[in-house]
Amino acid sequence: MNSKQPIMRIARPTDNLSQIADMYSTGLGFEILTDFYDHAGFDGVILGHKASNYHLEFTHHRGTTVGKAPTADNLLAFYVEDRDEWEKRCVQAESSGFIPVKSYNPYWDELGKTYEDLDGYRIVFHNSIWDL
């Protein structure tokens, strides 16, 4: 990882911290980079790849309930160009508990598959290259 590049961390709360951490590490192949317990009342886990400039952070504030995703359009999109790799990732997501759903935005269904986690947040594997 280039230390001059900023790290982007996407953080969101969950009522299901251990299950969500398992889903995302198993279903997306992320490593658990670190975790913390009772840090000012928060527990959390940070997932990613050591060589990547992005992480996912899931937290739970003890004594609170956050509920489900606010909309069906809260998602992370992953562009996977290779068809075999794309199919592998789809199978991996489903076997780890992600539920296949129709995308809120029909664009994602054209070349992709959308999945929902147990908090109602979604991921999309799009079988194409990201090309600006």
N, C-alpha and C positions, 0 to 999 in steps of 0.2 A: 504494500500500500504506500502510495506517495504521501509522505507526511505533510506536504504543502497543500494537498487537497483537503477541503473541509469534509467532515463526517456529517452525513445527514442521518438523523435518527427520527423515525416515526414512532411516536408514543401514543398509546391509548389505554384506557382503563378497561378492566374486565372483572366480572364477578367469579370467573372460572380460571384463575391464574395457572394452576398446574395442568389442567386439561388443554388450555389454549397453548401453553408452552410446548406440550407434547405434540399437539396437532401441527403447529408450525415447524417445529424441529423435524418431526418425522415426515410430514406432508410436503414440506418445501425444501428439505435437506439443509436447513440452517443449523448451525452449531449454537449451543448455549455459550455465549461469550462470558457472561457473568450473571450473578443474581444477587439479590439483597433481601433482608428480612427485617421488618420493623425499623425502617429508616424513617423516623418521625411519623410512624404509623403507616408507612407504605411498605408493601412487599413488591418485588418486581423481578423480572427476568429480561435480559437483553440477548437477542438472537441475531445471528448474521454469519458472515464468513470473515475470518481474520484479515483476508486480503482485500475486502470490499470497503467502499466508502459509504455504505449505508447499513443501518441496523434497524431492527424492530424492537421496541420496548413495550412490554405489557406490565401494567401495574395494578395493584389492588390496594385501595385505601381501607384499612381495617375499620369495620363498623359502618361502612357505607354500601349502598347498592347503586350500580350504574345502569343496569338494564341492558337492553338490546341496542343494536345500531340504529341511529336516528332515521336512516333512509336505506332503500335497497341500492342506492348508487354510491355507498361508501365502500370503496374497493381499492385493491392493489392490482396493477396490471403487470404481467411478466410476458415479454416478447421472447418466444422460443422458436428460432428459425428452423432447426432440424426437426423433421416430422417424427422420427423415432424418439428423439429426446422429449418432444412435446407429449407424445402418447405415454411415455414412461412417467412424466410428471403428473399427467391426469390420473393415471392408475394409482400413483403414489399418494396423491391428494385424497382420492376416494377411500383408499385403504386406511388412511389415518383419521377418517371421520368427517372430512369435508363433504358436504352434500351438494350434488349437481343441481343447479337451478337455472331457469331462464334468466338471461341478463335483463336488467332494467333498461339499459341502452342497447338496442338491437345491433349496433355496430359490433359489439363484443361476440355476438353469436355467429357472425359471418365466418370468421376464421378461428374462433376460440371456444373455450368452455369456461363457464363461470361456476364457482363453488362458494358455498356459504359455510362459515364456521359456526360454532354453537352460540356465539354472541350475535349472529346475524350480519357480521361483516363479511365482505366478499373478496375473493381473489379471482383473477382471470388469467388463464394461460392462452395467449394469442399466438397461433402458429404462423408467425411472420417475422420479418426483420424490422426493427425500428430504424427507419431511414428518414432523416431530415431532408 
